[in-house]
Amino acid sequence: MNRSMRPFVAAIVAMAALAASQVAGVAQAAGPATPAAGPMAQVQAARAATDKYHKLSTAKAAGFTKLVDKDGIACIAEPGMGAMGVHYVKATLVGDPAIRLRHPEALVYRPTSNGLRLVALEYVVLRKDWRSAHGMNAPRPNLYGHSFNFTPKGNRYGLPAFYSLHAWIWYANPSGMFTMWNPRVHCP
């Protein structure tokens, strides 16, 4: 395998392991802001837990690493929709089977003239693992009062079908706090 593919393959392995491990404890959340708490209480809890990651160096020191798609692209955008930005994934959370409000699997940063700025959190679960744990007809995972989005296999990340939820808790998204794309985020 050539060097340019190593980060991508590592990120895919990490995301797959994350999703596989989330099956056992999907409904668990750390601390007092559980899924039963109101969405704004959950947002406040997530902000308190992730505030330290505004400094990318802190995120990297905590084990978050840059994710790139199968073409080696780090800043994820969709023409006409906006962008997500640059994702940093924490490998140690990949093996954690729970969806945890305060411990997202990815931090999302937007490129600025002054470097990357934290804008969103992302939670991910592979569909096959969700169905194995909750049944073939189970509703999609839910956090902050919102159902996760569905991404089919054959996606740009090289992952099997998965569910994900972006939470734009650090940067306003005119399309909505829990939508995938933010028209205010742009990739170079």
Secondary structure as GFF3:
##gff-version 3
##sequence-region A 1 188
A	DSSP	three_ten_helix	3	5	.	.	.	ID=ss1
A	DSSP	alpha_helix	6	21	.	.	.	ID=ss2
A	DSSP	alpha_helix	39	50	.	.	.	ID=ss3
A	DSSP	three_ten_helix	51	54	.	.	.	ID=ss4
A	DSSP	alpha_helix	56	61	.	.	.	ID=ss5
A	DSSP	beta_strand	64	66	.	.	.	ID=ss6
A	DSSP	beta_strand	75	78	.	.	.	ID=ss7
A	DSSP	beta_strand	82	90	.	.	.	ID=ss8
A	DSSP	alpha_helix	91	94	.	.	.	ID=ss9
A	DSSP	beta_strand	106	112	.	.	.	ID=ss10
A	DSSP	beta_strand	115	126	.	.	.	ID=ss11
A	DSSP	alpha_helix	127	134	.	.	.	ID=ss12
A	DSSP	beta_strand	142	143	.	.	.	ID=ss13
A	DSSP	beta_strand	146	147	.	.	.	ID=ss14
A	DSSP	beta_strand	149	151	.	.	.	ID=ss15
A	DSSP	beta_strand	162	167	.	.	.	ID=ss16
###
